[in-house]
Amino acid sequence: MKNKYLITRKILESLVGIDTEITILTKSDLVIRDIDLFKKMKNITIAFSINTIDDTFRKHMEPFTSSIDKRIQALRILSKNKINTSVFYHHYFLEITDFKAIINSLKDYSQRILV
């Protein structure tokens, strides 16, 4: 059902050829569907919101989002396709958050990690 209307894709199609910096912030691995459009854009960055690498914890905090493994896989695919990527980390959970583990898991697939 998520792919039914392709609203985001239609918006992206309208942005191809516009000479401006575009950043997409997402929690969904569906973004890889639009790699063909990203390759046509001059200055695009796909940023993933990732607050943990513990998917069990993610299921409790963000039950309707893509799994952490799917987000990391999407980062790998985008990076392999030479699409700029970033990770946006914005929640700190006392005694749960492992910054080093998060950064070490993502540093090879992201040009920037925002905290």
C-alpha positions in Angstrom: 0.0 0.0 0.0 2.9 2.4 0.6 3.8 2.4 -3.1 0.2 2.8 -4.3 0.1 6.6 -5.1 3.8 7.3 -5.6 3.3 10.9 -4.4 6.9 11.3 -3.3 8.2 10.1 -6.7 5.9 12.5 -8.5 7.3 15.4 -6.4 10.9 14.2 -7.1 10.2 14.1 -10.8 9.1 17.7 -10.7 12.4 18.6 -9.0 14.7 17.1 -11.6 16.6 19.9 -13.3 16.1 22.4 -10.6 19.5 23.9 -9.6 19.3 23.9 -5.8 20.5 21.8 -2.9 17.9 19.1 -2.0 18.0 17.0 1.2 15.4 14.3 1.9 15.2 13.1 5.5 13.5 9.7 5.8 13.1 6.6 8.0 12.0 4.5 5.0 14.1 2.2 2.8 11.5 2.9 0.0 13.7 5.8 -1.0 15.9 3.4 -3.0 13.1 3.1 -5.5 14.0 6.6 -6.8 17.7 6.2 -7.4 17.2 6.8 -11.1 15.8 10.3 -10.3 18.5 11.1 -7.7 21.1 10.4 -10.4 19.6 13.1 -12.5 19.8 15.7 -9.7 23.0 17.8 -9.3 23.0 18.3 -5.5 20.9 15.7 -3.7 21.5 14.2 -0.3 19.4 11.4 1.2 19.5 11.5 5.0 18.2 8.8 7.2 17.0 9.3 10.7 18.6 6.5 12.8 18.3 6.7 16.6 19.6 3.2 17.5 21.0 0.1 15.9 19.0 -2.1 18.2 15.9 -3.0 16.1 14.0 -4.4 19.1 14.3 -1.0 20.7 13.3 0.7 17.4 10.2 -1.4 17.2 9.0 0.1 20.5 10.0 3.7 19.7 9.1 3.7 16.0 6.9 0.8 15.2 5.8 1.8 11.7 9.2 2.6 10.3 11.7 0.6 8.3 13.9 -1.7 10.3 17.4 -0.5 11.1 18.9 -3.2 8.8 16.7 -2.0 5.9 17.8 1.6 6.5 21.5 0.6 6.6 21.0 -1.5 3.4 19.4 1.5 1.7 22.4 3.6 2.8 24.7 1.0 1.2 22.8 0.9 -2.0 22.6 4.7 -2.3 26.3 5.0 -1.5 27.2 2.4 -4.1 25.2 4.4 -6.6 27.3 7.5 -5.6 24.3 9.3 -4.1 25.3 11.6 -1.2 24.0 10.3 2.1 23.8 11.5 5.7 22.6 10.1 9.0 20.6 12.3 11.4 20.8 11.1 14.9 18.6 13.1 17.2 17.6 11.2 20.3 19.8 10.3 23.2 18.5 7.5 25.4 20.4 7.5 28.7 22.2 4.2 29.3 20.8 2.8 26.0 22.4 4.9 23.3 25.7 3.6 22.0 27.1 6.4 19.9 30.2 4.5 18.9 28.3 1.5 17.7 25.9 3.7 15.7 28.8 5.7 14.1 30.8 2.6 13.4 27.8 0.9 11.8 27.1 3.8 9.5 30.4 5.7 8.8 31.2 3.7 5.6 27.9 4.5 4.0 27.4 8.1 5.0 29.3 11.3 4.1 28.0 13.0 7.2 26.5 12.1 10.6 24.5 14.8 12.2 24.0 14.7 16.0 
